[in-house]
Amino acid sequence: MLIFIMIASVALLLLLIMKFKVHAFVALTIVSLLTALATGIPINKILPTLLNGFGNTLASVALLVGLGAMIGRLLEITGGAKVLADTLINKFGEQKAPLALGIASLLFGFPIFFDAGLVVMLPIIFSVAKQFGGSLIRYAFPAAGAFAVMHAFSVPHPGPVAAGDLLGANIGLLTIIGLICAIPTWYIATYLFGLHLGKKYHLDLPKAFLNAMPINETAVLTPPSFKKVILILLLPLVLIMLDTVLNTLAVAKVIDGSQLWVETLRLLGKTPIALLITLIVSIVLLKNQRSYEQIEKICDSSLGPICAIVLVTGAGGMFGGVLRASGIGEVLASALGHTGMPVIVAAFIISSALRVAQGSATVALTTTAALISPMVAADPSLSQMDLCFIVISIASGATVLAHVNDSGFWLVSRFLEIDTKTMLKTWTVQETLIGIVGFIIAYVGSIIF
């Protein structure tokens, strides 16, 4: 009966989102309430269960997403993305221009979301394509794919953060594992495959791209230097690695983890603190490009667009809280245990099904993590490395088969002026390849480590 309720709740969730166009936040809230009632959670405990699941998720997600959005917006408005791309293109040369654009997008995709990053980079991509010639796909797909990979695999993006929190993964370790998995996935699934698509499909520049892209917003007279941009992008990674390395040394008894200096340095490496330090450093380094008053307005404007994302991830945590309290997770774990299917494989399959059905990678990530979190909690043999690879497996499933119900599909189609049939042959295939390659890397990593 509990398994049936779980299937019915997911079906209802998809029906509300796809058929009746209910916002994912509202749909998740409704389904969470109905699931709590159907599974027999006592009436007086339903609201506390909902609020605990929602609040616990927001406690970890909101800080990371908010700080990451501010950093990304500052780099966007001050021209940091253009500086990064121009410098790399000058260094790599004409033949490696797609590689340079892809690397720039990978770096810039660490703090900024897919939609915003793509909109900022497209004018740069168009300019490079116009200068060097050839199919626009050759330049656009490696860069757009980089944003897609980082959005799915990398902290502080909301999907992996929420999934990591629901599964109890160490966010610092997840950041490093996510990047390790993201780079080869991008190179194989988007850079090499993007070059192949560029040879197979010729795509001209959009006729009105100069008027369509908001290039004036990022055009600045005195953009930041390349060194400043690199420092801002690498600083949180260095700080987060500091926490992970010190924790590893403490576990190995190389150092005493209880010493004050170790605890202090590890605090600086906790992901929210690392991003906060990076934001402060960004404000100081970029003060020559904008006044402090303008910077405050930029930071404020960055929070509005992420409000819906934060609420959706919080509602996903609410759904997860209900599933844990109802005992569905234990029943599902027992059922999957009899099939012999590893959790990491089940996570990929469930996430893929949700992605195909409702389109949103973030919803697929959070819902899948909520569904399997009781299974993970019931398995004491899973290490922190295992948990991180399971998150990447979920993220991989949440990337496959992007099609007409995915907003990113239409964003790429609209800006590049690609018809739907060609999009299905190119972008959908590339997104699916990202998911397959990412899952293979995560699966192999879980076996080795």
C-alpha positions as CSV (number, residue, x, y, z in Angstrom):
1,M,0.0,0.0,0.0
2,L,2.8,2.4,0.8
3,I,4.5,1.7,-2.5
4,F,1.2,2.4,-4.3
5,I,0.8,5.7,-2.4
6,M,4.3,6.7,-3.4
7,I,3.6,6.0,-7.1
8,A,0.3,7.8,-6.9
9,S,1.8,10.8,-5.2
10,V,4.5,11.1,-7.9
11,A,1.9,10.6,-10.6
12,L,-0.3,13.3,-9.0
13,L,2.8,15.6,-8.8
14,L,3.5,15.2,-12.5
15,L,-0.2,15.6,-13.4
16,L,-0.4,18.9,-11.5
17,I,2.8,20.3,-13.0
18,M,2.3,19.1,-16.6
19,K,-1.4,18.9,-17.2
20,F,-2.8,21.7,-15.0
21,K,0.3,23.9,-15.1
22,V,0.4,24.3,-11.3
23,H,3.7,25.8,-10.0
24,A,6.1,23.2,-8.8
25,F,6.2,24.8,-5.3
26,V,2.5,24.7,-4.9
27,A,2.2,21.2,-6.4
28,L,4.9,19.8,-4.1
29,T,3.1,21.3,-1.1
30,I,-0.3,19.9,-2.1
31,V,1.2,16.4,-2.8
32,S,3.2,16.5,0.5
33,L,0.0,17.2,2.5
34,L,-2.1,14.5,0.7
35,T,0.7,12.0,1.0
36,A,0.9,12.6,4.8
37,L,-2.8,12.1,5.1
38,A,-2.8,9.0,2.9
39,T,0.0,7.3,4.8
40,G,-1.6,7.7,8.2
41,I,0.7,10.2,9.8
42,P,-1.2,11.5,12.9
43,I,-3.1,14.7,12.2
44,N,-1.4,16.7,14.9
45,K,2.0,15.7,13.5
46,I,1.4,16.5,9.8
47,L,2.1,20.3,10.0
48,P,5.3,19.8,12.1
49,T,6.5,17.2,9.6
50,L,5.9,19.5,6.7
51,L,7.6,22.5,8.3
52,N,10.5,20.5,9.5
53,G,11.2,19.1,6.1
54,F,10.8,22.5,4.5
55,G,12.9,24.4,7.1
56,N,15.7,21.9,7.3
57,T,16.2,22.0,3.6
58,L,16.1,25.8,3.4
59,A,18.6,26.1,6.2
60,S,21.3,24.7,4.0
61,V,20.1,25.6,0.5
62,A,19.1,29.2,0.8
63,L,22.5,30.5,2.0
64,L,24.4,28.7,-0.7
65,V,22.1,29.6,-3.5
66,G,21.7,33.2,-2.4
67,L,25.5,33.9,-2.0
68,G,26.2,32.1,-5.2
69,A,23.7,34.1,-7.1
70,M,25.2,37.4,-5.8
71,I,28.7,36.4,-6.8
72,G,27.5,35.4,-10.3
73,R,25.5,38.5,-10.8
74,L,28.5,40.7,-9.8
75,L,30.7,39.0,-12.3
76,E,28.0,39.2,-15.0
77,I,27.3,42.9,-14.6
78,T,30.9,44.1,-14.2
79,G,32.0,42.4,-17.4
80,G,33.9,39.6,-15.8
81,A,32.5,36.9,-18.1
82,K,33.6,38.8,-21.2
83,V,37.1,39.3,-19.8
84,L,37.3,35.6,-19.0
85,A,36.2,34.5,-22.5
86,D,38.3,37.1,-24.4
87,T,41.5,36.2,-22.5
88,L,41.0,32.5,-23.0
89,I,40.3,32.9,-26.7
90,N,43.4,35.1,-27.2
91,K,45.4,32.4,-25.4
92,F,44.0,29.3,-27.2
93,G,43.7,30.9,-30.7
94,E,41.1,30.5,-33.5
95,Q,41.2,26.7,-33.8
96,K,40.6,26.2,-30.0
97,A,38.0,29.0,-29.7
98,P,35.2,26.5,-28.9
99,L,37.5,25.0,-26.2
100,A,38.1,28.5,-24.8
101,L,34.4,29.4,-24.7
102,G,33.7,26.1,-23.0
103,I,36.3,26.5,-20.3
104,A,35.1,30.1,-19.7
105,S,31.6,28.8,-19.3
106,L,32.7,26.1,-16.9
107,L,34.4,28.6,-14.7
108,F,31.6,31.1,-14.9
109,G,29.0,28.4,-14.5
110,F,30.3,27.6,-11.0
111,P,28.4,30.5,-9.3
112,I,25.8,31.4,-11.9
113,F,22.7,29.5,-13.1
114,F,22.2,28.0,-16.5
115,D,19.7,30.6,-17.9
116,A,21.6,33.7,-16.7
117,G,25.0,32.3,-17.7
118,L,23.8,31.4,-21.2
119,V,22.3,34.8,-21.7
120,V,25.5,36.6,-20.7
121,M,27.8,34.3,-22.8
122,L,25.7,34.3,-26.0
123,P,26.8,37.8,-27.2
124,I,30.4,36.7,-26.7
125,I,29.7,33.4,-28.5
126,F,28.1,35.2,-31.4
127,S,30.9,37.6,-31.8
128,V,33.5,34.8,-31.8
129,A,31.4,32.8,-34.4
130,K,31.2,35.9,-36.6
131,Q,34.9,36.5,-36.4
132,F,36.1,33.0,-37.1
133,G,33.2,31.6,-39.2
134,G,31.7,28.1,-39.3
135,S,28.6,26.6,-37.8
136,L,27.3,28.4,-34.7
137,I,26.7,25.0,-33.1
138,R,30.5,24.5,-33.0
139,Y,30.9,27.5,-30.6
140,A,27.5,27.5,-28.8
141,F,27.0,23.9,-27.8
142,P,30.3,23.4,-25.9
143,A,29.6,26.6,-23.9
144,A,25.9,25.9,-23.3
145,G,26.7,22.3,-22.4
146,A,29.2,23.6,-19.8
147,F,26.5,25.6,-18.1
148,A,24.1,22.6,-18.2
149,V,26.8,20.3,-16.6
150,M,27.7,22.8,-13.9
151,H,24.0,23.6,-13.1
152,A,23.4,19.8,-12.5
153,F,26.6,18.7,-10.9
154,S,28.1,21.7,-9.0
155,V,27.5,23.3,-5.6
156,P,26.2,26.0,-5.0
157,H,23.5,25.2,-7.6
158,P,20.2,24.4,-5.9
159,G,19.7,20.8,-7.3
160,P,22.9,19.2,-6.0
161,V,22.8,21.2,-2.8
162,A,19.3,20.1,-2.0
163,A,20.0,16.5,-3.0
164,G,23.2,16.4,-1.0
165,D,21.4,17.8,2.1
166,L,18.6,15.3,1.8
167,L,21.0,12.4,1.5
168,G,23.3,13.7,4.3
169,A,26.3,14.2,2.0
170,N,29.2,16.4,3.0
171,I,28.7,19.5,0.9
172,G,32.4,20.4,0.7
173,L,33.3,16.9,-0.5
174,L,30.3,17.0,-2.9
175,T,31.7,20.2,-4.4
176,I,35.0,18.6,-5.2
177,I,33.5,15.3,-6.4
178,G,31.0,17.3,-8.5
179,L,33.8,19.2,-10.3
180,I,35.9,16.1,-10.8
181,C,32.9,14.4,-12.5
182,A,31.8,17.5,-14.3
183,I,35.0,18.2,-16.2
184,P,35.4,14.9,-18.1
185,T,31.6,14.8,-18.6
186,W,31.7,18.2,-20.3
187,Y,34.8,17.4,-22.4
188,I,33.3,14.2,-23.8
189,A,29.6,14.9,-23.9
190,T,29.6,18.6,-24.9
191,Y,33.0,19.7,-26.3
192,L,33.9,16.7,-28.5
193,F,30.2,16.0,-29.3
194,G,29.6,19.7,-29.9
195,L,32.5,19.8,-32.5
196,H,30.9,16.7,-34.1
197,L,27.5,18.4,-34.3
198,G,29.1,21.6,-35.7
199,K,30.4,19.5,-38.7
200,K,27.1,17.7,-39.2
201,Y,24.7,20.7,-38.9
202,H,25.4,24.1,-40.2
203,L,23.8,26.9,-38.3
204,D,24.0,30.5,-39.3
205,L,24.2,33.4,-36.8
206,P,20.7,34.7,-35.7
207,K,19.8,37.6,-38.0
208,A,19.0,40.0,-35.1
209,F,21.3,38.7,-32.4
210,L,22.8,42.1,-31.7
211,N,19.4,43.5,-30.8
212,A,18.2,40.4,-29.1
213,M,21.0,40.0,-26.6
214,P,21.2,42.3,-23.5
215,I,24.8,43.2,-24.2
216,N,24.5,46.8,-23.0
217,E,24.0,45.6,-19.4
218,T,27.4,43.9,-19.3
219,A,29.3,46.5,-21.3
220,V,31.5,48.4,-19.0
221,L,34.3,50.9,-19.7
222,T,36.7,49.4,-17.1
223,P,36.0,45.7,-16.8
224,P,37.9,43.7,-14.1
225,S,41.2,42.1,-14.9
226,F,41.5,38.5,-15.8
227,K,43.4,37.8,-12.6
228,K,40.6,39.3,-10.5
229,V,38.0,37.1,-12.2
230,I,40.1,34.0,-11.8
231,L,40.7,34.8,-8.1
232,I,37.0,35.2,-7.5
233,L,36.1,31.9,-9.2
234,L,38.9,29.8,-7.6
235,L,38.7,31.3,-4.0
236,P,35.7,29.3,-2.9
237,L,37.1,26.1,-4.3
238,V,40.4,26.6,-2.5
239,L,38.6,27.3,0.8
240,I,36.3,24.3,0.5
241,M,39.2,22.1,-0.3
242,L,40.9,23.4,2.9
243,D,38.1,21.9,5.0
244,T,38.1,18.6,3.1
245,V,41.9,18.2,3.3
246,L,42.0,19.0,7.0
247,N,39.1,16.6,7.7
248,T,40.9,13.8,5.8
249,L,44.2,14.5,7.7
250,A,42.2,14.4,11.0
251,V,40.5,11.2,10.2
252,A,43.9,9.7,9.2
253,K,45.3,10.8,12.6
254,V,47.9,12.9,10.9
255,I,46.8,16.0,12.8
256,D,44.6,16.5,15.9
257,G,41.2,17.6,14.5
258,S,40.2,19.0,17.9
259,Q,42.9,21.7,17.9
260,L,41.6,25.3,17.6
261,W,43.6,26.2,14.5
262,V,42.2,23.1,12.7
263,E,38.6,23.9,13.6
264,T,39.1,27.5,12.6
265,L,40.5,26.7,9.2
266,R,37.8,24.1,8.7
267,L,35.1,26.7,9.5
268,L,36.5,28.9,6.8
269,G,36.2,26.0,4.4
270,K,32.6,25.3,5.1
271,T,30.7,26.0,1.9
272,P,28.4,28.9,3.2
273,I,31.4,30.6,4.9
274,A,33.6,30.1,1.8
275,L,31.0,31.7,-0.4
276,L,30.5,34.5,2.0
277,I,34.2,35.2,2.1
278,T,34.2,35.1,-1.7
279,L,31.3,37.5,-1.9
280,I,33.2,40.0,0.3
281,V,36.4,39.6,-1.7
282,S,34.4,40.1,-4.9
283,I,32.8,43.4,-3.6
284,V,36.3,44.7,-2.6
285,L,37.9,43.7,-5.9
286,L,35.1,45.0,-8.1
287,K,34.7,48.3,-6.3
288,N,36.5,50.1,-9.2
289,Q,33.9,48.9,-11.7
290,R,30.9,49.9,-9.6
291,S,30.2,52.0,-6.5
292,Y,29.2,50.3,-3.3
293,E,25.7,51.6,-3.8
294,Q,25.5,50.1,-7.2
295,I,27.0,46.8,-5.9
296,E,24.3,46.7,-3.2
297,K,21.6,47.1,-5.9
298,I,23.3,44.4,-8.0
299,C,23.3,42.0,-5.1
300,D,19.7,42.8,-4.3
301,S,18.6,42.2,-7.9
302,S,20.2,38.8,-7.9
303,L,17.9,37.4,-5.2
304,G,14.6,38.0,-6.9
305,P,15.0,35.5,-9.7
306,I,16.1,32.7,-7.3
307,C,13.2,33.0,-5.0
308,A,11.1,30.4,-6.9
309,I,14.0,28.0,-7.1
310,V,14.7,28.2,-3.4
311,L,11.0,27.6,-2.6
312,V,10.8,24.6,-4.9
313,T,13.9,23.0,-3.3
314,G,12.4,23.7,0.1
315,A,9.1,22.0,-1.0
316,G,11.1,19.1,-2.3
317,G,12.6,18.8,1.2
318,M,9.1,18.9,2.6
319,F,8.1,16.0,0.4
320,G,11.1,14.1,1.5
321,G,10.2,14.7,5.2
322,V,6.8,13.2,4.6
323,L,8.2,10.2,2.9
324,R,10.7,9.6,5.7
325,A,8.0,10.0,8.4
326,S,5.6,7.7,6.5
327,G,8.0,4.7,6.3
328,I,7.7,4.6,2.5
329,G,11.5,4.8,2.1
330,E,12.1,1.6,4.2
331,V,9.5,-0.3,2.1
332,L,11.0,1.0,-1.1
333,A,14.5,0.0,0.1
334,S,13.3,-3.5,0.9
335,A,11.6,-3.8,-2.6
336,L,14.7,-2.6,-4.4
337,G,16.9,-4.8,-2.2
338,H,15.0,-7.9,-3.5
339,T,15.7,-6.8,-7.1
340,G,19.4,-6.6,-6.4
341,M,19.5,-3.1,-8.0
342,P,22.2,-0.8,-6.4
343,V,20.9,2.5,-4.9
344,I,23.1,4.5,-7.3
345,V,21.4,2.8,-10.3
346,A,17.9,3.2,-8.9
347,A,18.6,6.8,-8.3
348,F,19.6,7.4,-11.9
349,I,16.5,5.5,-13.2
350,I,14.1,7.4,-11.0
351,S,15.6,10.8,-11.7
352,S,15.6,10.1,-15.5
353,A,11.9,9.2,-15.4
354,L,11.0,12.3,-13.4
355,R,13.1,14.5,-15.7
356,V,11.5,13.2,-18.9
357,A,8.0,13.5,-17.4
358,Q,8.1,17.0,-16.0
359,G,11.2,18.8,-17.5
360,S,12.7,20.5,-14.5
361,A,16.2,19.2,-13.5
362,T,15.9,20.8,-10.1
363,V,12.5,19.2,-9.4
364,A,13.9,15.8,-10.6
365,L,16.9,16.1,-8.4
366,T,15.1,17.1,-5.2
367,T,12.2,14.7,-5.7
368,T,14.5,11.7,-6.4
369,A,16.7,12.6,-3.4
370,A,13.6,12.8,-1.3
371,L,12.4,9.4,-2.5
372,I,15.6,7.5,-1.9
373,S,16.8,9.4,1.2
374,P,15.2,6.8,3.6
375,M,16.9,4.0,1.7
376,V,20.3,5.7,2.0
377,A,19.8,6.4,5.7
378,A,18.9,2.7,6.2
379,D,22.2,1.6,4.6
380,P,25.1,2.1,7.1
381,S,27.6,0.7,4.6
382,L,27.4,3.9,2.4
383,S,30.4,6.2,2.9
384,Q,30.5,9.9,2.3
385,M,32.1,9.2,-1.1
386,D,29.2,6.9,-2.0
387,L,26.7,9.6,-1.1
388,C,28.4,12.1,-3.3
389,F,28.5,9.7,-6.2
390,I,24.8,8.9,-5.7
391,V,24.0,12.7,-5.9
392,I,26.0,12.9,-9.2
393,S,24.0,9.8,-10.4
394,I,20.7,11.7,-9.6
395,A,22.1,14.8,-11.3
396,S,22.9,12.8,-14.4
397,G,19.4,11.3,-14.6
398,A,18.0,14.8,-14.1
399,T,19.9,15.9,-17.3
400,V,18.9,13.3,-19.9
401,L,16.4,13.7,-22.7
402,A,15.7,17.5,-22.4
403,H,12.8,18.1,-24.7
404,V,9.7,20.4,-25.2
405,N,8.7,20.5,-21.5
406,D,12.1,21.9,-20.4
407,S,12.6,25.7,-20.3
408,G,16.3,25.3,-21.1
409,F,15.3,23.6,-24.3
410,W,13.3,26.6,-25.5
411,L,15.9,29.1,-24.2
412,V,18.6,27.5,-26.5
413,S,16.1,27.1,-29.3
414,R,14.9,30.7,-29.2
415,F,18.3,32.4,-28.9
416,L,20.1,30.3,-31.5
417,E,17.0,30.2,-33.8
418,I,17.0,26.4,-34.1
419,D,13.8,24.6,-35.1
420,T,12.3,22.0,-32.8
421,K,13.2,19.0,-35.0
422,T,16.9,20.0,-35.1
423,M,16.9,20.7,-31.4
424,L,15.7,17.2,-30.7
425,K,18.5,15.8,-33.0
426,T,21.2,18.0,-31.4
427,W,20.5,19.5,-28.0
428,T,18.4,16.6,-26.7
429,V,21.0,14.1,-27.7
430,Q,23.8,16.2,-26.1
431,E,21.9,16.5,-22.8
432,T,21.3,12.7,-22.9
433,L,25.0,12.1,-23.5
434,I,25.8,14.4,-20.5
435,G,23.6,12.2,-18.3
436,I,25.0,8.9,-19.6
437,V,28.6,9.9,-19.3
438,G,28.1,11.5,-15.9
439,F,26.3,8.4,-14.6
440,I,29.1,6.1,-15.9
441,I,31.8,8.2,-14.2
442,A,29.8,8.3,-10.9
443,Y,29.1,4.5,-11.1
444,V,32.8,3.7,-11.7
445,G,33.8,6.1,-9.0
446,S,31.5,4.4,-6.5
447,I,33.1,1.1,-7.3
448,I,36.7,2.3,-7.1
449,F,36.3,4.4,-4.0
